[in-house]
Amino acid sequence: MLKKRLSLLALLAAFVLVVAACGDDDAADQTTTAATAAPATTAAPATTAAPATTAAPDEPIEDMGPAALACMVSDQAGIDDKSFNEVAWRGMLQAEADLGVTVEFLESQDATDYRVNIDAFVEQGCDLIVTVGFLLADDTGAAAADNPDTNFAIIDFPVFPDAPWLDADGNMVSNVRGLTYQTDEAGFLAGYLAAGVSQTGVIGTFGGINIPPVTVFMEGYRNGAAYYDSIKGTETTVLGWDGADGLFTDNFTSLDDGRSFGQNLLDEGADVILPVAGPVGLGTGQAILDFNAAGGSAMLIGVDADMFFSAPEFGSILLTSILKNMDASVFNTINNIVNLGSLGNQYLGTIANGGIGLAPFHDFEAVVGGELAAELAALQVGISDGSISVGFPGADEG
């Protein structure tokens, strides 16, 4: 087996320091793909298959002999949620195809399955166990402390010198890589876009569960709309998040909740809606389809994956999607294990390094128009070089 422990250069005093360390020995995580380099305004690709986020390896791929075993534990939305878990699993499949590793997954039906599934993979001897989501942090931390010779990576939770990343002696575990994403940057672009195309001056959002990886999308969306208003002298109402509180379904699974929350926002005048709730957003998509069929005019913004491919039934109402390229960071973590024998530094995906971005406008390219598209491209450059600040509420998620 390839089980080797990551040796951190120094303890990190806070999450900002943790994520600032990302990428020194993990250059592949800095790869920017065509899908995330800019809010594209070109025609939609002819294919309808979900495109994988291409990731260059950290080092040239070599023949490692017997394949490593990479394992993934999903959250409750499941592996085929057309969103969060599915994007992460895509990175596992890319590693299987490109690196020759064996990949397996276990789905969690409820929170009691998290530790059970993690322990099952520990017993199986996985070289890397990827846990998908903020809600798995406590169980991932405890399992990492109990199994210091097993490598772990967790999506959406930073690893820092405090609970849940301390062992029984109070020492920070060194065998977990945090994969986090500054999605308020792309949310900012989406909010600016939504304010720019809204005909009612009202846009909406809601979340699945009130946790930082969800609210960071919503905060960026709200701030982006406010930034548009500050430049254009307009006034956009953002329903569903006021910067401190908002609308939440309290789950990531109920399409019925997605439909009802979406309908309520439509009833209040929102004509662009951002659900940050995984597959729950599919219910919102159906509400918008029905609304438009009855003579209305509203649009949907997807999250995590480009819904034009992952849920093509909503292509006719999809303005764009906020891309969270978990597949690339999962692939690169596996590649680090295979080729470098270590996990790599803590990772933060940004617009600048291609970890997050906006999907193309697809059928709405003409609606967005060249002027607004150019403004978004300029905003993206400003966010990347630091001349435009969108804030980062996720920095205190620990």
C-alpha positions as CSV (number, residue, x, y, z in Angstrom):
1,M,0.0,0.0,0.0
2,L,1.0,3.6,-0.5
3,K,0.0,4.8,3.0
4,K,2.2,7.7,3.9
5,R,1.5,10.6,6.2
6,L,1.5,14.2,5.1
7,S,4.2,16.2,7.1
8,L,3.0,19.8,7.5
9,L,5.8,22.5,7.4
10,A,4.2,24.3,10.4
11,L,1.0,24.4,12.4
12,L,-1.4,26.9,10.9
13,A,-2.9,29.4,13.3
14,A,-6.1,30.2,11.4
15,F,-8.1,29.2,8.4
16,V,-6.8,32.1,6.3
17,L,-3.2,30.9,6.9
18,V,-4.3,27.3,6.2
19,V,-5.7,28.1,2.8
20,A,-2.9,30.5,1.9
21,A,-0.5,27.6,2.0
22,C,-2.3,25.8,-0.8
23,G,-0.5,24.7,-3.9
24,D,3.3,24.9,-3.2
25,D,3.8,21.2,-4.0
26,D,0.5,20.8,-5.8
27,A,0.9,22.9,-8.9
28,A,-1.9,21.0,-10.7
29,D,-4.5,22.5,-8.4
30,Q,-3.6,25.9,-10.1
31,T,-4.6,24.6,-13.5
32,T,-7.3,26.8,-15.0
33,T,-9.7,25.1,-17.4
34,A,-11.5,26.6,-20.3
35,A,-14.8,26.2,-18.4
36,T,-13.7,28.3,-15.5
37,A,-11.2,30.8,-17.1
38,A,-13.9,33.4,-17.8
39,P,-17.7,33.7,-18.1
40,A,-17.7,32.4,-21.6
41,T,-20.0,33.9,-24.2
42,T,-19.3,31.4,-27.0
43,A,-21.9,29.0,-28.2
44,A,-22.8,26.0,-26.1
45,P,-20.8,22.8,-27.0
46,A,-22.5,20.4,-29.3
47,T,-22.1,17.5,-26.8
48,T,-24.6,17.0,-24.0
49,A,-22.3,14.8,-21.9
50,A,-21.1,16.3,-18.6
51,P,-17.6,17.4,-19.3
52,A,-15.0,16.5,-16.7
53,T,-12.8,19.4,-15.3
54,T,-9.5,18.6,-16.8
55,A,-6.6,18.7,-14.4
56,A,-2.9,18.4,-15.2
57,P,-1.0,16.1,-12.8
58,D,1.4,17.5,-10.2
59,E,4.2,15.4,-11.6
60,P,4.4,13.2,-14.8
61,I,2.3,10.1,-14.3
62,E,4.5,7.1,-13.8
63,D,3.9,3.3,-13.7
64,M,3.3,2.8,-10.0
65,G,2.8,-1.0,-10.2
66,P,-0.2,-2.3,-8.2
67,A,-3.0,0.3,-8.3
68,A,-3.8,2.4,-5.3
69,L,-7.3,2.3,-3.8
70,A,-9.1,5.7,-3.5
71,C,-12.4,5.7,-1.7
72,M,-15.2,8.3,-1.3
73,V,-17.9,8.7,1.3
74,S,-20.8,10.8,0.1
75,D,-23.2,12.9,2.1
76,Q,-26.9,12.2,2.1
77,A,-27.6,13.6,-1.4
78,G,-26.0,10.5,-2.9
79,I,-23.5,9.9,-5.7
80,D,-25.8,10.8,-8.5
81,D,-27.2,14.1,-7.2
82,K,-26.3,16.0,-10.4
83,S,-24.4,18.4,-8.2
84,F,-22.1,18.3,-5.2
85,N,-21.3,14.6,-4.8
86,E,-21.4,13.8,-8.5
87,V,-18.8,16.5,-9.2
88,A,-16.5,15.0,-6.6
89,W,-17.0,11.5,-7.9
90,R,-16.1,12.7,-11.4
91,G,-12.6,13.5,-10.0
92,M,-12.4,9.9,-8.7
93,L,-13.4,8.5,-12.1
94,Q,-10.8,10.7,-13.8
95,A,-8.1,9.3,-11.4
96,E,-9.3,5.8,-12.3
97,A,-9.0,6.5,-16.0
98,D,-5.8,8.6,-16.0
99,L,-3.8,7.1,-13.0
100,G,-5.0,3.5,-13.1
101,V,-6.2,3.6,-9.4
102,T,-9.1,1.6,-8.2
103,V,-12.0,3.8,-6.9
104,E,-14.9,2.9,-4.7
105,F,-17.7,4.8,-3.0
106,L,-20.2,4.4,-0.1
107,E,-23.3,6.5,0.1
108,S,-24.5,7.9,3.4
109,Q,-28.3,7.7,3.9
110,D,-28.1,9.7,7.1
111,A,-25.6,11.2,9.5
112,T,-25.2,7.9,11.4
113,D,-23.6,6.4,8.3
114,Y,-20.7,8.8,8.1
115,R,-18.4,7.1,10.6
116,V,-19.6,3.7,9.7
117,N,-18.7,4.2,6.1
118,I,-15.4,5.8,6.9
119,D,-14.5,2.9,9.2
120,A,-15.5,0.4,6.5
121,F,-13.0,2.0,4.1
122,V,-10.3,2.1,6.8
123,E,-10.7,-1.6,7.3
124,Q,-10.6,-2.1,3.5
125,G,-7.2,-0.5,3.4
126,C,-7.9,2.5,1.2
127,D,-4.9,4.6,0.4
128,L,-7.0,7.8,0.5
129,I,-10.5,8.4,1.9
130,V,-12.3,11.4,0.5
131,T,-15.3,12.6,2.6
132,V,-17.7,14.9,0.8
133,G,-19.0,17.8,2.8
134,F,-18.9,20.1,5.8
135,L,-21.2,17.8,7.8
136,L,-18.7,14.9,7.8
137,A,-16.0,16.9,9.5
138,D,-16.4,15.6,13.0
139,D,-16.4,12.0,11.9
140,T,-13.5,12.6,9.5
141,G,-11.4,14.2,12.2
142,A,-12.1,11.5,14.7
143,A,-11.3,8.7,12.2
144,A,-8.1,10.5,11.2
145,A,-7.0,10.7,14.8
146,D,-7.8,7.0,15.3
147,N,-6.0,6.0,12.1
148,P,-2.9,8.2,11.7
149,D,-1.5,5.9,8.9
150,T,-4.6,6.5,6.6
151,N,-4.8,9.5,4.3
152,F,-8.0,11.6,4.3
153,A,-9.3,14.5,2.3
154,I,-12.4,16.4,3.1
155,I,-14.4,18.7,0.9
156,D,-15.7,22.0,2.3
157,F,-14.0,22.1,5.6
158,P,-10.5,23.5,6.3
159,V,-8.1,21.7,8.5
160,F,-6.6,23.8,11.2
161,P,-5.2,23.4,14.8
162,D,-8.5,23.1,16.6
163,A,-11.4,20.7,16.9
164,P,-12.3,18.5,15.1
165,W,-8.6,18.1,13.9
166,L,-7.0,17.3,17.2
167,D,-6.0,13.9,18.5
168,A,-6.4,12.6,22.0
169,D,-3.1,14.4,23.1
170,G,-4.3,17.7,21.6
171,N,-2.0,17.6,18.6
172,M,-3.3,18.5,15.2
173,V,-3.7,15.6,12.9
174,S,-1.4,15.5,9.9
175,N,-3.1,13.0,7.7
176,V,-6.1,15.2,6.4
177,R,-6.1,17.6,3.5
178,G,-8.9,20.2,3.4
179,L,-10.3,21.0,0.0
180,T,-12.1,24.4,0.3
181,Y,-13.5,26.8,-2.3
182,Q,-13.9,30.6,-2.2
183,T,-17.3,30.4,-3.9
184,D,-18.3,33.9,-2.9
185,E,-16.1,35.1,-5.8
186,A,-18.2,33.2,-8.4
187,G,-21.3,34.0,-6.4
188,F,-20.4,37.7,-6.7
189,L,-20.2,37.4,-10.5
190,A,-23.6,35.5,-10.5
191,G,-25.2,38.2,-8.4
192,Y,-23.9,40.9,-10.7
193,L,-25.2,39.0,-13.7
194,A,-28.6,38.4,-12.1
195,A,-29.0,42.0,-11.3
196,G,-28.0,42.9,-14.9
197,V,-30.6,40.7,-16.6
198,S,-33.5,40.9,-14.1
199,Q,-36.6,42.6,-15.5
200,T,-38.4,42.8,-12.2
201,G,-35.5,44.1,-10.1
202,V,-36.0,41.2,-7.7
203,I,-33.7,38.2,-7.5
204,G,-33.8,35.3,-5.0
205,T,-31.8,32.6,-3.3
206,F,-32.2,30.0,-0.7
207,G,-30.0,27.3,0.9
208,G,-30.2,23.7,1.9
209,I,-28.7,23.8,5.4
210,N,-27.4,27.0,7.1
211,I,-23.7,26.2,7.1
212,P,-20.8,28.3,5.8
213,P,-20.2,26.4,2.5
214,V,-23.8,27.2,1.6
215,T,-24.1,30.8,2.9
216,V,-20.8,31.8,1.2
217,F,-22.6,31.3,-2.2
218,M,-25.5,33.4,-1.0
219,E,-23.4,36.2,0.4
220,G,-21.4,36.5,-2.8
221,Y,-24.6,36.6,-4.8
222,R,-26.1,39.4,-2.6
223,N,-22.9,41.4,-2.7
224,G,-22.6,41.0,-6.5
225,A,-26.1,42.4,-7.0
226,A,-25.3,45.3,-4.6
227,Y,-22.1,46.0,-6.5
228,Y,-24.1,46.2,-9.8
229,D,-26.5,48.6,-8.2
230,S,-23.6,50.8,-7.0
231,I,-22.2,51.1,-10.5
232,K,-25.5,51.4,-12.4
233,G,-27.5,53.4,-10.0
234,T,-30.2,50.7,-9.9
235,E,-31.9,49.1,-6.9
236,T,-32.1,45.3,-6.9
237,T,-34.0,43.4,-4.1
238,V,-32.3,40.2,-3.1
239,L,-34.8,37.8,-1.4
240,G,-33.6,34.8,0.7
241,W,-30.4,36.2,2.3
242,D,-29.8,39.5,4.1
243,G,-26.2,38.9,5.1
244,A,-27.1,37.3,8.4
245,D,-30.1,35.1,7.9
246,G,-32.2,33.7,5.1
247,L,-34.3,30.9,3.6
248,F,-33.2,27.3,4.2
249,T,-34.9,24.0,3.4
250,D,-32.9,22.3,6.2
251,N,-32.1,19.4,3.8
252,F,-30.2,18.7,0.6
253,T,-32.6,16.0,-0.7
254,S,-36.3,17.2,-1.0
255,L,-37.3,18.2,-4.6
256,D,-40.7,19.1,-3.1
257,D,-39.0,21.7,-0.9
258,G,-37.1,23.1,-3.8
259,R,-40.3,23.5,-5.8
260,S,-42.2,25.2,-3.0
261,F,-39.3,27.5,-2.0
262,G,-38.8,28.4,-5.7
263,Q,-42.5,29.1,-6.2
264,N,-42.6,31.4,-3.1
265,L,-39.7,33.4,-4.5
266,L,-41.5,33.6,-7.9
267,D,-44.7,34.8,-6.2
268,E,-42.6,37.6,-4.6
269,G,-41.4,38.7,-8.0
270,A,-38.0,37.1,-8.3
271,D,-37.1,36.4,-11.9
272,V,-33.6,34.9,-11.3
273,I,-33.3,32.3,-8.5
274,L,-30.1,30.7,-7.1
275,P,-30.8,27.5,-5.1
276,V,-27.8,26.5,-3.0
277,A,-29.1,23.1,-2.0
278,G,-27.8,20.4,-4.3
279,P,-30.5,18.3,-5.9
280,V,-33.2,20.3,-4.0
281,G,-32.6,22.9,-6.7
282,L,-34.0,20.5,-9.3
283,G,-37.4,21.2,-7.7
284,T,-36.9,24.9,-8.2
285,G,-36.0,24.3,-11.8
286,Q,-39.4,22.5,-12.3
287,A,-41.2,25.4,-10.6
288,I,-39.6,27.9,-13.0
289,L,-40.4,25.7,-16.0
290,D,-44.1,25.6,-14.9
291,F,-44.1,29.3,-14.2
292,N,-42.7,30.1,-17.7
293,A,-45.2,27.7,-19.3
294,A,-48.0,29.7,-17.7
295,G,-46.7,32.9,-19.2
296,G,-44.0,34.0,-16.8
297,S,-40.4,34.7,-17.4
298,A,-37.8,33.6,-14.9
299,M,-34.3,32.0,-14.9
300,L,-32.3,29.6,-12.8
301,I,-28.7,29.7,-11.7
302,G,-27.2,26.3,-10.9
303,V,-24.4,25.4,-8.4
304,D,-21.4,23.1,-8.3
305,A,-21.8,21.6,-11.8
306,D,-22.8,23.1,-15.1
307,M,-26.5,22.2,-15.0
308,F,-26.7,22.6,-18.8
309,F,-25.0,19.2,-18.9
310,S,-25.8,17.6,-15.5
311,A,-29.5,18.4,-15.7
312,P,-30.2,19.3,-19.4
313,E,-34.0,19.3,-18.9
314,F,-33.5,22.7,-17.4
315,G,-31.3,24.1,-20.2
316,S,-34.1,26.4,-21.5
317,I,-34.2,28.3,-18.2
318,L,-30.6,28.1,-17.1
319,L,-28.8,31.5,-17.1
320,T,-25.5,30.0,-15.9
321,S,-24.1,27.9,-13.1
322,I,-21.6,28.6,-10.3
323,L,-18.9,26.0,-10.9
324,K,-17.1,24.5,-7.9
325,N,-14.4,22.3,-9.5
326,M,-14.2,19.7,-6.8
327,D,-13.3,17.1,-9.4
328,A,-10.0,18.7,-10.2
329,S,-8.9,19.0,-6.5
330,V,-10.0,15.5,-5.8
331,F,-8.1,14.2,-8.8
332,N,-5.0,16.2,-7.9
333,T,-5.1,14.9,-4.3
334,I,-5.1,11.3,-5.6
335,N,-2.3,12.1,-8.0
336,N,-0.3,13.5,-5.1
337,I,-0.7,10.2,-3.2
338,V,0.2,8.2,-6.3
339,N,3.2,10.2,-7.5
340,L,4.4,12.2,-4.6
341,G,3.6,9.9,-1.7
342,S,1.8,12.8,0.2
343,L,-1.5,14.6,0.3
344,G,-0.3,18.0,-0.6
345,N,-0.9,21.3,1.1
346,Q,-4.3,22.6,2.2
347,Y,-6.3,23.7,-0.9
348,L,-8.4,26.8,-1.6
349,G,-10.1,27.0,-5.0
350,T,-10.4,30.5,-6.3
351,I,-11.2,32.2,-9.6
352,A,-7.5,33.0,-10.0
353,N,-6.4,29.3,-9.8
354,G,-9.5,27.9,-11.7
355,G,-11.0,26.2,-8.6
356,I,-14.3,28.0,-9.1
357,G,-15.9,30.1,-11.8
358,L,-19.0,30.7,-13.9
359,A,-20.3,28.3,-16.6
360,P,-21.1,29.6,-20.1
361,F,-24.4,31.3,-20.7
362,H,-25.5,28.7,-23.2
363,D,-29.0,29.6,-24.5
364,F,-28.9,32.9,-22.7
365,E,-25.9,34.3,-24.5
366,A,-28.0,36.8,-26.4
367,V,-30.0,37.8,-23.3
368,V,-26.8,38.6,-21.4
369,G,-25.3,40.5,-24.4
370,G,-21.8,41.6,-25.1
371,E,-21.7,44.6,-22.8
372,L,-22.7,42.8,-19.7
373,A,-20.5,39.8,-20.6
374,A,-17.5,42.2,-20.9
375,E,-18.3,43.7,-17.6
376,L,-18.3,40.3,-16.0
377,A,-15.0,39.4,-17.6
378,A,-13.5,42.6,-16.2
379,L,-14.9,41.9,-12.8
380,Q,-13.3,38.4,-12.9
381,V,-9.9,40.0,-13.6
382,G,-10.4,42.4,-10.8
383,I,-11.3,39.7,-8.4
384,S,-8.3,37.6,-9.5
385,D,-5.8,40.4,-9.1
386,G,-7.3,41.6,-5.8
387,S,-8.4,45.0,-7.1
388,I,-12.0,44.1,-6.4
389,S,-12.8,42.6,-3.0
390,V,-15.9,40.4,-2.5
391,G,-15.2,39.5,1.1
392,F,-14.8,35.9,2.3
393,P,-17.4,35.0,5.0
394,G,-16.3,31.4,4.8
395,A,-13.0,32.4,6.4
396,D,-14.5,31.9,9.9
397,E,-16.2,28.6,9.0
398,G,-13.9,26.8,11.5
